[in-house]
Amino acid sequence: MRKASRLFEIIQILRLAKRPVTAAQIADRLEVTQRSIYRDIAALQAMRVPIEGGRGIGYILRPGFDLPPLMFSIEEVEAVVLGLALLERTGDTGLKQAAKQAGQKIAAALPEPLRRNLDTNALFAWGSVMPAPEAIDLALVRQAIRDEQKLAIIYRDEAGRTTERIIRPIALIYYSESANIVAWCELRQDLRNFRPERVMASALTQTFFRGEGDALRRRWVAGWDLNKNAKSTG
C-alpha cells in the first residue's frame, strides 16, 4: 500500500475507533510494519491532523476533526485524473471546461499527499482530439436530454440530403474521434443516431417530452441488445 493510501486509511481507522488504537493494531490492519505506522502518524501530526497518544498507549483522533466531504483513495484519484484527461479529447467544449473546474475543486479538497498525485500528471490519454461541431453545441444537447426538451435541427445525411427534423434527444455517445446523438426523430417516427458534424443548424424548441425519456432509453437499449436495431439516419 502506498503512503498516501496508508495515511488515508489510518485517519479512517482512528475516526471509527471507540478507544485508543495501538500502532501494532494499525500495522496488522494495513499489513505494514509498526515502524511505518510510527512514521505515518508523525507525518499526519506534522500536517496538523489532531492525533494524540504515543507508543505503547495507542492513538486517538481528537473529537471535532473530520475528513473533507470529498475524499478519495490513491487509486480513486488516479481514476479521476484519467477520466478528466479523457474528457479533454471530446469535442464538448462545456464538458472540457467543467472537467477543468472539477479538477480544481477536487485538488482543493484533497490533503497534500493525495493532491500531489493529482498534480503529478503521470497518467495520459493519447489519441486524436474530437473537433467541436460547428452548428450544434453539445452542451445544448445535454441540456435537452436532462430537461426532456425537443430540438429543431437541419441535418445533412450521408448522401448529402438536407432535411429539417424535430428530435427528442435521449442519449449522447462519445467516441474517441466523434460523437452520436441518440434521439427519437419525429420525421422518421423512430430512434435514430445523428452525427453532430452533420447538423447544419440547431435550436431548442419550446416543446417538451417530459416523462418519455426513460421509456425511450429502455427501447433504445433493448434495440441495441437485439443486433443494434436503432437505425443510422438516412
C-alpha positions in Angstrom: 0.0 0.0 0.0 1.4 3.4 -1.0 2.0 6.1 1.7 -0.8 8.4 0.6 -3.3 5.5 0.8 -1.9 4.5 4.3 -2.4 8.0 5.6 -6.0 8.0 4.5 -6.6 4.6 6.0 -5.0 5.5 9.3 -7.3 8.5 9.6 -10.3 6.3 8.8 -9.3 3.7 11.4 -8.9 6.3 14.1 -12.1 8.1 13.2 -14.1 4.9 13.6 -12.3 3.7 16.8 -14.1 3.8 20.1 -10.9 3.6 22.1 -7.1 4.2 21.6 -5.7 2.1 18.7 -2.1 0.9 19.0 0.5 1.1 16.2 0.6 -2.7 16.2 -3.1 -2.9 15.6 -3.0 -0.4 12.8 0.1 -2.2 11.3 -1.8 -5.5 11.4 -4.8 -4.0 9.6 -2.7 -2.4 6.9 -0.1 -5.2 6.6 2.9 -3.0 7.2 5.5 -2.7 9.9 4.9 -0.8 13.2 7.9 1.4 12.2 6.0 2.6 9.1 2.9 3.4 11.2 5.0 5.5 13.6 6.4 7.4 10.7 2.9 7.9 9.2 1.5 9.1 12.5 4.3 11.6 12.7 3.6 12.8 9.1 -0.1 13.2 9.9 0.7 15.2 13.0 3.0 17.4 11.0 0.1 18.1 8.7 -1.9 19.2 11.8 -4.2 16.2 11.9 -5.1 16.2 15.7 -3.8 12.7 16.6 -3.0 12.2 20.2 -1.2 9.3 22.1 2.1 7.5 21.8 3.9 4.3 21.6 2.5 1.6 23.9 -0.5 3.7 24.8 -2.3 3.9 21.5 -3.6 6.7 19.3 -6.9 8.6 19.1 -8.2 11.3 16.8 -9.3 14.3 18.8 -13.1 15.0 18.5 -14.1 17.6 16.0 -11.8 16.6 13.2 -13.3 15.2 10.1 -12.2 14.4 6.6 -13.3 16.7 3.8 -16.7 15.7 2.4 -14.9 14.7 -0.8 -12.2 12.1 -0.1 -10.6 9.5 -2.4 -8.0 6.7 -2.1 -4.9 7.0 -4.2 -6.4 4.6 -6.9 -9.6 6.7 -7.0 -7.5 9.8 -7.5 -5.8 8.2 -10.5 -9.2 7.2 -11.9 -10.3 10.8 -11.6 -7.1 12.1 -13.3 -7.5 9.7 -16.2 -11.3 10.4 -16.5 -10.6 14.1 -16.7 -7.9 13.6 -19.3 -10.3 11.6 -21.5 -12.8 14.4 -21.4 -10.1 16.7 -22.8 -10.3 14.6 -26.0 -14.1 15.2 -26.6 -15.4 17.9 -28.8 -17.8 19.0 -26.0 -16.4 22.5 -25.0 -18.7 22.7 -22.0 -17.6 19.3 -20.6 -14.0 20.2 -21.1 -14.4 23.4 -19.1 -16.4 21.5 -16.4 -13.6 18.9 -16.2 -11.0 21.6 -15.6 -13.2 23.2 -12.9 -13.9 19.8 -11.3 -10.1 19.0 -11.2 -9.5 22.3 -9.4 -12.3 21.6 -6.8 -11.1 18.1 -6.2 -7.5 19.3 -5.7 -8.6 21.9 -3.2 -10.5 19.3 -1.2 -7.7 16.7 -1.0 -5.0 16.6 1.6 -1.4 17.4 0.4 -0.2 13.8 -0.2 -3.2 13.0 -2.4 -3.1 16.4 -4.1 0.5 15.8 -5.2 -0.7 12.7 -7.1 -3.4 14.8 -8.8 -0.8 17.3 -9.8 1.9 14.8 -10.9 0.4 14.4 -14.4 1.8 10.8 -14.8 -1.4 9.5 -16.5 -2.2 10.5 -20.0 -5.0 9.8 -22.6 -3.4 9.7 -26.0 -5.2 9.9 -29.3 -6.9 12.4 -31.6 -9.0 15.1 -30.1 -12.5 15.3 -31.5 -13.2 18.7 -33.0 -16.1 20.7 -31.6 -19.1 20.6 -34.0 -19.8 23.9 -35.7 -23.6 24.1 -35.8 -24.6 22.4 -32.6 -23.4 22.9 -29.0 -23.2 19.5 -27.3 -23.9 21.3 -24.0 -27.2 22.2 -25.6 -27.9 18.6 -26.4 -27.0 17.5 -22.8 -29.4 20.2 -21.5 -32.2 18.9 -23.8 -31.6 15.4 -22.6 -31.8 16.5 -18.9 -34.9 18.7 -19.5 -36.5 16.3 -22.0 -36.8 19.2 -24.4 -37.2 18.8 -28.2 -34.5 20.1 -30.5 -35.1 21.5 -34.0 -32.2 20.7 -36.4 -31.3 20.9 -40.0 -29.5 17.7 -40.8 -27.4 16.5 -43.8 -27.4 12.7 -44.2 -24.6 10.6 -45.6 -25.9 11.1 -49.2 -25.9 14.9 -48.8 -29.6 15.3 -48.5 -30.8 18.0 -46.1 -33.9 17.8 -44.0 -35.5 19.7 -41.2 -36.1 17.5 -38.1 -37.7 17.8 -34.7 -35.9 15.3 -32.4 -36.2 14.1 -28.8 -32.6 13.6 -27.7 -32.2 10.8 -25.1 -28.5 10.0 -25.1 -25.2 11.3 -26.2 -22.4 8.8 -27.1 -18.8 9.9 -27.0 -16.2 8.1 -29.1 -12.5 8.8 -29.4 -12.9 10.9 -32.5 -16.6 11.6 -32.8 -20.0 11.6 -31.1 -23.5 10.4 -31.7 -26.8 12.0 -30.6 -29.4 9.3 -30.0 -32.9 10.7 -30.4 -36.5 9.9 -31.4 -37.0 11.5 -34.8 -40.5 12.8 -35.4 -40.0 12.9 -39.1 -39.0 9.2 -39.3 -41.0 8.1 -36.3 -38.2 6.0 -35.0 -35.0 6.1 -32.9 -32.1 7.4 -35.0 -28.4 8.3 -34.5 -27.4 11.8 -35.5 -23.8 12.8 -36.1 -23.1 16.3 -34.7 -20.8 17.3 -37.6 -23.7 16.8 -40.0 -26.0 19.1 -38.1 -26.2 22.3 -40.2 -28.3 24.3 -37.7 -29.9 23.7 -34.3 -32.1 25.3 -31.7 -34.1 24.4 -28.6 -37.8 24.4 -29.1 -40.4 25.4 -26.5 -41.9 21.9 -26.6 -41.0 19.1 -24.1 -41.4 15.4 -24.0 -41.3 15.1 -20.2 -41.8 11.6 -18.8 -40.9 9.9 -22.1 -37.1 9.9 -21.8 -36.6 6.8 -19.7 -39.0 4.7 -21.8 -37.3 5.8 -25.0 -33.9 4.9 -23.5 -35.2 1.5 -22.5 -36.4 1.0 -26.0 -33.1 2.1 -27.4 -31.1 -0.2 -25.1 -33.4 -3.2 -26.0 -32.8 -2.4 -29.7 -29.1 -2.1 -29.1 -29.0 -5.5 -27.5 -31.0 -7.0 -30.3 -28.4 -6.6 -33.0 -28.2 -2.8 -32.6 -31.6 -2.1 -34.1 -31.5 1.6 -33.6 -31.0 2.8 -37.2 -28.5 5.2 -38.5 -30.1 8.3 -40.0 -30.9 8.1 -43.7 
